[in-house]
Amino acid sequence: MTRPSGLTLDAGALIALERGDRRLRVLLDETERAGWSIVVPVGPLAQAWRDGARQAVLARFLSAVDRVEIVEWDVATARAAGVLCGRTGTSDVVDASVVLCARERDHHVVTSDPKDFVVLDAQLPVIVV
């Protein structure tokens, strides 16, 4: 696998982070040291977020504005996610938005469920946590 220019995290990655996954922590630290970007689209954030008071690790990670970019949806992204779902016969627009975000930045996707991304884009580099 090629080294990423950055990482786009899905909900599974955010949950792994909150649970203290060591491999993910190392990957994020290496990414930061290399000066590569770390991106969290708002869809996976909504899927993973339950209670900031109980998700201190995730809240702290997301608040590092110099380290993590939160990417919001706009109308064009929403439409493109819908089109991607239509082309691939899938229905998860959040996963589709992760694919679009990663493609746009030439990132690897970090996920706990790689099969979802293979269907959406078999060429997209995926790192499993």
Secondary structure by P-SEA (a helix, b strand, c coil): cccccbbbbcaaaaaaaaaccaaaaaaaaaaaaacbbbbbcaaaaaacccccccaaaaaaaaaccccbbbbbbcaaaaaaaaaaaaaaccccaaaaaaaaaaaaacbbbbcccaaaaaaaccccccccc
